[in-house]
Amino acid sequence: MKAFRRFLLLTLTMVPLSSCTAPVHEKAELPALVWPASPEPPRIVYVRSFSKPDDLGISKTFFQRLRDLVFGAEESHMVRPIAVTESGGALYVADPGARGVHRFDKVKGDYDLIQGLKETPLPSPVGLARGADGEIYLTDSKLAQVLVIRRGEKVATPLELEGELLQPTGLAFDTSSKQLYVVDTKANRIQVYNAQGGLVRSIGKRGTGPGEFNYPTLLWLTPQGRLYITDSLNFRVQILDREGRFVATFGHVGDGTGDAARQKGVATDHHGHVYVVDSLFHAVQVFDENGRYLLTVGAQGQGRGEFWLPVGISIDDYDNIYIADTYNQRVQVLRYLGDES
């Protein structure tokens, strides 16, 4: 014990010295990456990518650094990010590889890996949605559960929901009605719950017709009440109203511009553009609100603006676009900056 105390005292005296002598490296300024390429006017710009707290300027606390010196450094980074969302300046990333949800709080400068009750690992967190009061809802497809991360908490608590979920994946929260929409992929339907966990309605069944699904995955609800669902094995995006009534559909299987191969995440910006992540194209396709193809962002690769089997997408209140670049083990951030056309 005395030897450990002497080592601890020596460590405390070394920390300031090591931090003062660390070299400073200047980063070369890279040219802006925009879509579409010149001479067309740019509509979307690459902002950054991140995989670990340091990438967002979130440093370890003094006691975390001290623990690393004594017991060995623990590096927190993404392993297989699937979904991403933002709430109150914090970024949440669902990561089955890390068996939890990364929370990068840029406001507080904190990082946490959130798991279940009593630090139980989450085997397959795949969907995220922000609630009305700063809470984050998430699905775990293997546990067949919907959980909630309440504001200020570092744990995901299971919700008690009426009925059975077979394979919950995507979800969205309607702030106007306080209802939670959950995609049940294996059941080919969307379940809608009220604030008490009661089942309000079921939307859809297996099929190829309007309002029918063939293994739907993720979804997005606009403030105006439009529900966009990636109907993956029907190779289309379906548009419903918040009551579940069919509005329109767009997309078909193919390998050409605007076609679908393996659609995953979907989201909209404040100008009505619809962003659809296609994992097998390693890209994000942009459509207008009625499904007319506008633009492709990205290609297969590991560089800036390149993707490798991406899955989830989310867009915040400032039109920052977050994409879970799954097998590149990172989230890429873009921003819409063009006009409304």
Secondary structure by P-SEA (a helix, b strand, c coil): caaaaaaaaaaaaaaaaaaaabbbbbbccccccccccccccccccccccccccccccccccaaaaaaaaaccbbbbbbcccccccccccbbbbbcccccbbbbbccccccccccccccccccccccbbbbccccbbbbbbccccccccccccccbbbbbbccccccccccccccccccbbbbbcccccbbbbbcccccccccccccccccccccccccccccccbbbbbccccccbbbbbcccccccbbbbbbccccccccccccccccccbbbbbbbccccbbbbbccccccccccccccccccccccccbbbbccccccccccccccbbbbbbbccccc
